[in-house]
């Protein structure tokens, strides 16, 4: 017996190569298991290496990526540095931010705000972890 998944997914790939993504969208939104060939074909479309020369383009909405997302790694590294500095010197968060602003390359008030935000997030995560352990 033929693999029905491949029949539908092969048709969807042919339509996508012609510029019609409707059946691919239906398959991805459905509960049909994806064949390995289908996944490889989709990857080829995204990479732009599919024989049809059709390339799926990933586009950002107007305004681009949120600044918070693009700066997260930088901000987290700054938070980590502040924590390390405080452990090394025993200084307050405010004084650590004043001492480190030139090293990190951000103003001391911005460092204080991001450090407080990360501390608040870490406290919330710890609270959730305690609640989950307590309910087990």
C-alpha distance (Angstrom), angle and dihedral (degrees) to the residues before:
residue distance angle dihedral
X1 . . .
X2 3.79 . .
X3 3.77 121.0 .
X4 3.81 100.9 -106.0
X5 3.81 91.0 -163.3
X6 3.79 90.8 62.1
X7 3.81 92.8 49.2
X8 3.82 92.7 55.7
X9 3.78 94.5 38.7
X10 3.82 92.8 47.0
X11 3.82 89.5 53.4
X12 3.82 89.9 48.2
X13 3.82 90.8 51.9
X14 3.83 91.4 49.5
X15 3.82 90.3 51.2
X16 3.80 90.9 46.8
X17 3.81 89.2 52.7
X18 3.81 86.3 56.1
X19 3.79 91.0 50.8
X20 3.83 99.5 -98.5
X21 3.81 111.7 120.5
X22 3.83 97.1 172.0
X23 3.82 97.0 103.2
X24 3.79 92.9 43.5
X25 3.79 88.5 53.4
X26 3.81 90.8 50.2
X27 3.80 91.5 50.5
X28 3.80 93.2 47.6
X29 3.81 91.6 47.9
X30 3.80 92.2 45.7
X31 3.76 129.9 77.3
X32 3.81 96.3 -113.9
X33 3.81 112.6 127.5
X34 3.80 111.1 -113.3
X35 3.78 119.1 -122.8
X36 3.78 120.2 -129.9
X37 3.82 90.3 -116.2
X38 3.80 90.9 54.5
X39 3.81 92.0 51.9
X40 3.82 90.9 48.3
X41 3.81 91.5 48.8
X42 3.81 91.4 50.7
X43 3.79 89.9 49.9
X44 3.82 89.6 50.3
X45 3.82 90.1 52.7
X46 3.81 91.0 51.1
X47 3.82 92.4 46.5
X48 3.80 90.8 45.6
X49 3.80 92.7 -123.6
X50 3.81 98.1 113.8
X51 3.84 112.8 122.3
X52 3.82 90.0 -121.2
X53 3.84 88.8 65.2
X54 3.82 88.3 -131.7
X55 3.79 111.3 139.3
X56 3.77 125.0 -164.2
X57 3.77 109.6 -135.2
X58 3.77 123.8 -148.9
X59 3.78 108.3 -148.4
X60 3.77 132.2 -174.9
X61 3.77 119.9 -129.7
X62 3.77 118.7 -109.4
X63 3.73 111.1 -63.3
X64 3.80 94.6 32.5
X65 3.75 126.9 -124.3
X66 3.77 118.7 -13.8
X67 3.77 110.2 -97.0
X68 3.81 91.1 -129.8
X69 3.79 90.2 62.0
X70 3.78 95.6 48.1
X71 3.81 93.0 47.9
X72 3.80 97.6 43.0
X73 3.81 97.6 100.3
X74 3.80 91.9 46.2
X75 3.81 91.8 48.1
X76 3.79 93.5 46.2
X77 3.81 90.8 50.2
X78 3.82 89.0 51.4
X79 3.82 90.2 50.1
X80 3.80 90.6 50.2
X81 3.81 91.1 49.7
X82 3.80 91.1 50.6
X83 3.82 90.5 50.6
X84 3.81 91.4 49.2
X85 3.80 91.9 47.8
X86 3.79 91.8 49.8
X87 3.81 90.9 51.0
X88 3.81 91.5 48.4
X89 3.80 96.8 46.6
X90 3.80 105.6 22.2
X91 3.82 90.1 -131.0
X92 3.79 125.4 147.7
X93 3.80 121.0 -97.6
X94 3.79 90.9 -108.2
X95 3.81 93.6 51.9
X96 3.81 91.6 44.4
X97 3.80 90.0 54.6
X98 3.80 91.1 49.3
X99 3.81 91.0 49.3
X100 3.81 94.9 46.1
X101 3.81 103.4 40.6
X102 3.80 94.6 98.7
X103 3.82 94.1 43.4
X104 3.82 92.9 50.3
X105 3.79 95.4 36.8
X106 3.79 98.4 -127.7
X107 3.77 132.2 104.2
X108 3.78 117.3 -93.8
X109 3.81 93.5 -118.1
X110 3.82 90.9 52.1
X111 3.81 89.3 49.4
X112 3.80 91.0 50.3
X113 3.80 91.6 51.3
X114 3.80 95.6 48.3
X115 3.81 91.9 43.7
X116 3.81 90.3 52.0
X117 3.81 91.4 47.3
X118 3.81 92.6 51.6
X119 3.81 91.2 46.0
X120 3.80 89.5 51.8
X121 3.82 91.4 48.8
X122 3.81 91.8 48.1
X123 3.82 90.7 49.7
X124 3.81 90.4 51.2
X125 3.81 91.5 49.6
X126 3.81 90.4 49.3
X127 3.81 89.9 50.0
X128 3.80 91.8 51.7
X129 3.82 90.7 47.8
X130 3.81 91.1 51.5
X131 3.80 91.4 48.9
X132 3.81 92.0 49.6
X133 3.80 92.4 49.0
X134 3.78 90.8 46.9
X135 3.82 93.9 51.8
X136 3.84 94.7 50.8
